[in-house]
Amino acid sequence: MTINSTTSEAINFCRHLSHAALATPDSLAVAVQRSRKGQLFYDEINLSSLNQQSDELAYALNAYGITRGMKAVLMVTPSIDFFILTFALFKAGIVPILVDPGMGVRNLKQCFSESAPDAFIGIPKAHLARKLFGWGKQSVNFSLTVGGCEKLSRLTGQMSLSRLLTNYRASAPEQDQVKPYPIALFDKRDLCAILFTSGSTGVPKGVVYSHQMFEGQIQALRDDYGIESGERDLSTFPLFSLFGPALGMASIVPDMDASKPITANPDFIFAAIEKYQCTNLFANPALIEILGQAGCKQDPQLLLTSLKRVISAGAPATLSSISRFTRLLKTDVEVWNSYGATESLPLTKIGSKALLTMQDITDNGGGICVGQPIKDVEVAIIAITEDVIANWHDELSLLTNQIGEIVVKGQVVSQGYYRRDGATQLAKIKDPTSTEQQPVFRHRMGDLGYLDEQGQLWMCGRKAHSVITPSQSYFSIPCERIFNTHEQVKRTALVGIQYQGQTIPLLCVELKDDSNLSTEQLFSELKVIGSTHQQTAAINAFLIHPNFPVDIRHNAKIFREKLAVWAQKQAPYNR
């Protein structure tokens, strides 16, 4: 491995891959599952080959004209090529732009306009959409097709990945083709990647990922979660799967749409875990629910005996789904629930054993416990405000058990949004440890919560989902979890509406499929449940909604903004 920087703090997380490839070259790096006509197949690559092929591709990208400092949209489905490409981009110092295709055409166009990519690397379908909708047409000078028909790529004037490599091999001296790529190293604060938020609670924003953030995430996985070299991870989230080879851990990628985990086939995932004896599983709460239901229905009940840990993140998990899924695990294995966001992940963690003992607190409006901060992460709670806070001082911190906005600081915390100065100003608070050369910012999560006497963080919902009235403030998670205890309620959503010139809290209710109560009886029983708790006693307006609008990735983030518009149009309200 060679480097091309003299900076004493120079870093690039691809160094971890190079080191792992030297230590255990023949170890499995990635296995990608494919299904065809009911049969499962697996494409594999070891650490040595992944390292060498990403070296070669980095050279080929440079020869094509995509060089250090440029930005490249990456819209490639999980595959061996995806891993080779991503590591090649990082090695060459080319900034990947990662977006969620499920955010919608309009949002995607805005993302590409803001990030101004120099290159667009994607599958044929992504290129078709790019041309059809004009994505990045003002800035994209290089396009690269991954997969698909070579003849079609030639007819459409696209450079294919295979032809790019063929051209490079034909032009480069043979000795250069096996020469390690001089990994581009950077200062820890330099831009490494741009990851766009999903837009589930607003307009998608490009999060500036520094090299320090990736280093911090790798450190957290190793130190806080105890992941060791030689493990095998069944990863259902593309970004997390990249950390596997960097940790010397094989990433096993199941055949599923990572942007729509609720459509995953549980049998495919169980088969991959069994084949590779996976020790780690990373899955969001929606997938935890699906896997738990499928595994518990098997006769005899499925046991995932190889797993040492399960990590869940992305949205608050229901305690019932966690409890069900733990039946598939050995008694000493826990589901680790992690709290964070695109801007900062992971921040806190709590094991399922501790979490399941807190059911009563959650059911009585105490919020959801997301655990203790991980190493080197600081969590504070500040008063709820929409104002900009320029500078941090300790007097901003609220006392124990006071609900406010969650503010975090640490290596895994982003320092700004890409070309969104207004959003950065609203979300960031300059820390007193800042210097002109090394600015440090705390991040306002936009989530509400409180710290208990043990220093554990409790989530109370998004700030934007609060309902503020002259007499009381209502927070989504505490209020909803109280009403969710009704045995025929699937889930609820708190919204604010205008009624007789005033803002009032209204509860939208989605019922279980087998519900048989009349509307009048249901609302009467919900009022009784609400009356026993101070934070819900004044909620007297209810509406039944047939199917809540939710995000496609987690199937858990309820679009309360859409429900509020719907609820405002309904009349009369049950009061």
Summary of the structure (lengths in Angstrom):
residues: 575
radius of gyration: 24.6
end to end distance: 69.9
largest distance: 80.2
contacts: 1949
relative contact order: 0.09
helix: 34%
strand: 27%
